[in-house]
Amino acid sequence: MVNDTLVAVDLAKSVFEVAVSRRPGKVASRQRLTRGQFKEYLATCPRAMVVMEACGSAHYWGRVAEGHGHRVVLIAPHQVRPYVVGNKTDRSDTKGILEAFRNQDLRPVPIKSVAQQAVGALHRMRTAWMETRTARLNTLRGLLRELGIVIPVGARQVLPHLWAEIGDADSAIPTALRASLAAAAEEIGELETRIGGVEKQLAALAAQIPAVGRLMTVPGIGLLTATALFAFVGNLGRFTSGRHLASYLGLTPREHSSGNKRRLGRISKRGDRYLRTLLIHGARSVLVRAKTVTAPDRLRTWALGLQGGVGHNKATVALANKLARLAWAVWRGESGYVSAPAA
């Protein structure tokens, strides 16, 4: 059984600051432990409430602590910072973690499973390779433009035109540059192969997760968005409604109200930028596709009507908000999305 002892841990790569508190506002003892010593400490100390910032390796250490019978609470780092008094040190960080834990309005971060972290890691690797590929394509475009060779718009246009220019003996590309350009083209091809491999891995994992299959039935939510929601949202039970999930993703208006005046502004853009970007891209595709559908359903009819009033971009974000709410409903249910006919 867990006692009333609080153990605040400031995580690091090699040295961990541990503060033990048994009364509010008081630190009973402190220790600085190495990585091995901290793992031994979790195994030997009495069961307690372990509180950490949700930073690098926090989910791993949370699973380790839970394996030894401790209760674990992860707090977002930006919520701990206001409670740090004075200069930022490991000692002040642990004291701030203890004080932030006692604020009942702060929502803890759920501990991710190994499966969720594996899917999230695939997304991060794919994103890194996509950014590298885009940088290489832009570099090639710029270099060839300096030689008077202009490649049409579109990422798929670069490699075919580049290989054609390299293979042409009469091309404007200097001989000394052809080998380097060919190496860059091969690198881009290898990156595309890696990206395709990651997408195949995500598809294989999605087939094993029923929730991902249900999410993919929602319009605008495909393989990437569904698996990203599974990986980065975590425990859906902490959201009491679809609006709370949309707010967590930063898709609800920022509020600045006082007295009887309620002021709603632009979207807050809080939460995970990657998830928000995927949902907005999905909403944009739904909105564009809705114009070509002969008999749009209720969702697409609503989106088209909103677009006529507020414009394409605002309607896209509003539709992304709606998709997040639909994802919450489908995720917690037992069946996929069923489109309703327009009124």
Secondary structure, DSSP 4 states (H G I P E B T S, - for coil): ---S-EEEEE--SSEEEEEEESBTTB--EEEEEEHHHHHHHHHHSPP-EEEEES-TTHHHHHHHHHHTT-EEEEE-HHHHGGG--SS--HHHHHHHHHHHHT-TTSPPBPPPPHHHHHHHHHHHHHHHHHHHHHHHHHHHHHHHHHTT--PPSSGGGHHHHHHHHHH-TTSSS-HHHHHHHHHHHHHHHHHHHHHHHHHHHHHHHHTT-HHHHHHTTSTT--HHHHHHHHHHH--GGG-SSHHHHHHHTT-SEEE--BTTB--EEEE---S-HHHHHHHHHHHHHHHHHHTT-SS-BHHHHHHHHHHHHH-HHHHHHHHHHHHHHHHHHHHHSSS---PPBP-
